[in-house]
Every structure is written in C-alpha cells, then in structure tokens.
Amino acid sequence: MTNFFTLSTGDSIEQTDSFENSGTQPIIPEGTQLHASVLESSWEPETNFNKEHIKIVWYITEKGKYNGFLINQKVKVFDESSKTSDKAKTMLMAIDTNAKGELNKLANLGKFEPGNNTQLSRALNGSNSLITVAVYSMDRDDGTKNEGNWVRGVAPVSKAQRQEDKQVERQAQQKAPEPAMANYDYEDSIPF
C-alpha cells in the first residue's frame, strides 16, 4: 500500500505546516445570466451575523468559460427586516416553482417545516434555473476587499432568453441591410 500523502506524480508531499490555495474563481460580471443547477440546499443556523437562513449552492451548467463555477446564495427568509425577508421568500418561491413547486405544495398542506433539510434538499436539489448574477464587494478588517458573486434573480430556463442573445438580435435588426428594390416606385412601372 502506498503512502496516502503521495502526489499523482508519485512524489511524496513534504511535511509542512502551511498551505495557501491560489485557485480562486474569477468574478462573473454584473448582470450576467447563466444556466445553473441547485447543487446543494440547506438551512443554516443562526450566528452572530445572520438569522437562520437557507444556503443554496448553484452549479453553473452553462457551456463556456463559467461552466462548473459555484455561487453561494443566502436566502434570508427570517431576516429582521420585513422587506429583506419578503424578497427572500419571493426568491425562494421562484426557485421552488422552477423546481416543480414541492415546497409550496407542502406549505399549502401545512406540512412545510422550516429547518427541515430533507424537505428542502428533496425539493430543490438538481433543479435548474436561469440565474442573474450580481457582484458584491466588502472591506475586510485588514483593508483588503472581499469580492464575489451573489444571485440577484432567477427565471425558468425554458422560457427565458439570455440578455446577450437579446442584445445580439437587436444589433442584427438595427444593421439589417435594406432590400435592393426598397425604394422602387411600383406605381410608375409598366406592367408586363
């Protein structure tokens, strides 16, 4: 049996007391729409910074340079601000609707249980949506910036069209050449 601490190259890993992973994912530009799937969903407990909330991990399934990226989303359904809580519940309803509405069905039957990870993951995991990505930026205590992406919006994959596609269509319509006979006056012509 080989040593567990052996690299795929066959070299042994030298004993060390520190490591830094430099493989951070680049920031996706503000407003980008991407096809994504719910990889994981769970209720997160209350901490010093947040009330209990739902954590959703989106996996980008869109072909292209963002394929395989992960975006974490906090759905703050129990936020102290009623405005934030209402937006979060509306977002959860949209995600659930795109996932066949199982949570809403449970709620209508009086069987939805906040905090029940089994219900949540059965209803949401594996579902697909077209997500709209936003960028956040926060100052750290050491003066550096912490930047990342969050999910600003969701839409059904089957009915939504990406913004880039719409823009390309508009540009094509604006640049469409006029037909060669567009200014021809048919009233003055001699019939054949």
Secondary structure by P-SEA (a helix, b strand, c coil): ccccccccccccccccccccccccccccccbbbbbbcccbbbbbcccccccbbbbbbbbbccccccccbbbbbbcccccccaaaaaaaaaaaaaaaaaaccaaaaaaaacccccccaaaaaaaccccccccccbbbbbbccccbbbbbccccccccccccccaaaaaaaaaaaaaccccccccccccccccc
